[in-house]
Amino acid sequence: MFSISRFHALTKHLPRGVFDRAVERCEADKYSKGFGRWQQLLAMVYAQLSGADSLRTVEVGFNAQTEHHYHLDAV
């Protein structure tokens, strides 16, 4: 059974449409190869909320629950 994670509950209030328009207007994804701006935003929000002190900590913590990435649109 699917249940919303706490992180998803917090990030579902982020205005995705406004964010996408800003990225498009500033051409922020122009040279992106695979890690999009939305995924980067989610990773940075996770890093702040978890108190991560290194990139390795962010990677290990964020990827610990990969089944939730689909629901966060961070696939």
C-alpha positions as CSV (number, residue, x, y, z in Angstrom):
1,M,0.0,0.0,0.0
2,F,1.2,3.5,-0.9
3,S,1.7,6.0,1.9
4,I,3.0,9.5,1.5
5,S,6.4,10.0,3.0
6,R,7.0,13.0,5.2
7,F,9.4,14.4,2.7
8,H,6.8,14.1,-0.1
9,A,4.2,15.8,2.2
10,L,6.6,18.7,2.6
11,T,7.6,19.0,-1.0
12,K,4.1,18.6,-2.5
13,H,3.5,22.3,-1.7
14,L,6.3,23.5,-3.9
15,P,4.8,25.2,-7.0
16,R,6.2,22.9,-9.7
17,G,4.7,25.0,-12.5
18,V,6.2,28.2,-11.3
19,F,9.6,26.5,-10.9
20,D,9.5,24.9,-14.4
21,R,8.6,28.3,-16.0
22,A,11.5,30.0,-14.1
23,V,13.9,27.2,-15.3
24,E,12.7,27.6,-18.8
25,R,12.9,31.4,-18.7
26,C,16.5,31.4,-17.4
27,E,17.5,28.4,-19.6
28,A,18.8,26.7,-16.4
29,D,18.6,23.2,-18.0
30,K,20.4,24.2,-21.1
31,Y,23.5,22.1,-20.5
32,S,21.9,19.5,-18.2
33,K,22.8,15.9,-19.2
34,G,20.5,13.9,-16.9
35,F,20.2,15.4,-13.5
36,G,17.4,17.9,-13.9
37,R,16.8,21.1,-11.9
38,W,13.8,19.6,-10.1
39,Q,15.8,16.7,-8.9
40,Q,18.6,19.0,-7.8
41,L,16.0,21.2,-5.9
42,L,14.7,18.1,-4.1
43,A,18.2,16.9,-3.2
44,M,19.1,20.3,-1.8
45,V,15.9,20.5,0.2
46,Y,16.6,17.0,1.5
47,A,20.2,18.1,2.4
48,Q,18.9,21.1,4.4
49,L,16.2,19.1,6.2
50,S,18.5,16.2,7.1
51,G,21.4,18.3,8.2
52,A,23.7,16.6,5.8
53,D,27.3,17.8,6.0
54,S,28.7,16.2,2.8
55,L,27.6,15.2,-0.7
56,R,28.1,11.6,0.2
57,T,25.7,11.9,3.1
58,V,23.1,13.4,0.8
59,E,23.6,10.7,-1.8
60,V,23.3,7.8,0.7
61,G,20.4,9.3,2.6
62,F,18.4,10.4,-0.5
63,N,19.0,7.1,-2.3
64,A,18.1,4.9,0.8
65,Q,14.4,5.1,-0.2
66,T,14.5,4.9,-4.0
67,E,11.0,3.5,-4.1
68,H,9.7,7.0,-3.1
69,H,11.6,8.8,-5.9
70,Y,8.7,8.0,-8.3
71,H,6.2,9.8,-6.1
72,L,8.5,12.8,-5.8
73,D,8.9,12.9,-9.5
74,A,12.7,12.5,-9.0
75,V,13.2,9.4,-11.2
